[in-house]
Amino acid sequence: MTSPEAPSHKSKSTLVVVPWLEGGGAQGALENLLQKLPSDELTLVILFSGSRNHEPVKKLVQTTVELNCPRSIFGVLTAGKKLHPLLKDATSVYSLMRASHLVLGLLPSAALQGKRLAATFHQLPSQDSVGLQGRLEDLLVKRGVKSAGLITAPSARAVTELIDGKFGTSRNTQLEHNLISFSDRPKTQPRTGSLDCLRLVFAGRITKQKGLDRIPELLAATSMPIHLICLGDGDEKAKISKIVQEIDEPHRVEMIPHVDDIDSYFDWCDAIFMPSRWELNPLVIWEARARGRGAITSNIDVFHDLASSGPTWMFSDANSFATTVTQLSQDEEERSRAFEYALESIHELDTRSAIVEYLDV
C-alpha cells in the first residue's frame, strides 16, 4: 500500500506528541522510527507526568517539551490547552498512543488544519473502548485523528478494528509493524541437552496488564526449576517484588530495573515470558526473535496471531504452563527449531516505514 499523499511545505517541522514514555515497547518502536527522521526537524512533546527511562528518545530530537500534566480528566483538559500553541509552527504532527489522540480531540478543528497528521494505535480499540468512559473517550479519539492522512497499528487485528470502529478508513489506515533495531553481536545458539533449570526473561512495563501477579501460582505448579529475570519498572513493581520474595526453591525470580542492553538477557534465556492479560503486538517479541528466542505466553488472541509467524508456546492455566516449561526444557530439538524459526520471522519483516515516508515529505 502506498503512503497517502501529503501537501508540500518549504520548511519542515514535526511535532511528536506522546502521552508519556516509560521505556516500554511503544517507546522502543518510537526510537527506531525517529532514527530514520532528521533530528533537527523534530520536537517531542510529552503530555503527562511520570515519564521515566526516556533519555534515549530525547537524544533523537532537537527539542523536548514536558508538559507534566496530571494523569486525570483535569490533566487531559490542561494538556489540550498547553499543546494548542505548540502546534502553531508545526508542519507535521505524529501522535503516538490513544491518550495523545484523545488530547488532540479537544483542540479546535483549525489547530490541525493544513498539517500532515499521522497517528499510531498501540492497543486494540476493543480493549480501550470497554465501559462508558471508554466509549465517551472514543468520540474524542475519533475527532483527534479525523484529519489524519495516515493511521497505523502494528497488528492486522487492530487495523480491522480501527476501520470497523470508524477511527479510520481503508484508504488511510494500514498495518505497520514496529521497527526494530538489529545488533551486530553474533547470535547465541540455544543451550543443548536436557536442561536442569529453564531460564526465562520478562521485559517491559510492570503493570497489571502484564500479568506478573500470576508468577507465584504458575511457578508453584511446576517441579521444573525456573530462573526468571524480570526487567523493567512500573506501577506494580513494588507489589510484584514483594510477592516473588515468598517463592520457594527450586525457583528463583530476580527483579531488575529497566536496562538498555536487553540483547544480553535474550541471549542468556531459553525463552521470554509474557503472562499478559492483553497486548497488541509487543515489540519485545520481535526483539527476542531477532536473537533467536521464542516466547512462552498467555493464551490470548494476540499471541495466537503471533504464533502464525514465529515460535510461541501458549498456556491457559498453571497446569499447562508446567507442561510447556517441562517439554521445552527437555526437548533440545524444539529449542533448536525455535531458534531458526525466530530468525526466519525477522527476515520476513518489512523494514519500510509508511510513517517515515509520510512525515519526511
Secondary structure, DSSP 4 states (H G I P E B T S, - for coil): -PPPP----SS--EEEEES---SSHHHHHHHHHHTTS-GGGEEEEEEES---S-HHHHTTSSEEEEEEE-SSHHHHHHHHHHHHHHTTT-SEEEEESHHHHHHHTTS-GGGGTTSEEEEE--S-HHHHT-HHHHHHHHHHHHHHTTT-SEEEES-HHHHHHHHHTTSS-TTTEEE-PPP-----SPPPPPPPS--SSEEEEEES--SGGGTGGGHHHHHHT--S-EEEEEE---TTHHHHHHHHTTPPTT-EEEEE---S--HHHHHH-SEEEE--S--S--HHHHHHHTTT--EEEES-HHHHHHHTTS-EEEESSHHHHHHHHHHHHH-HHHHHHHHHHHHHHHHTS----HHHHHHT-
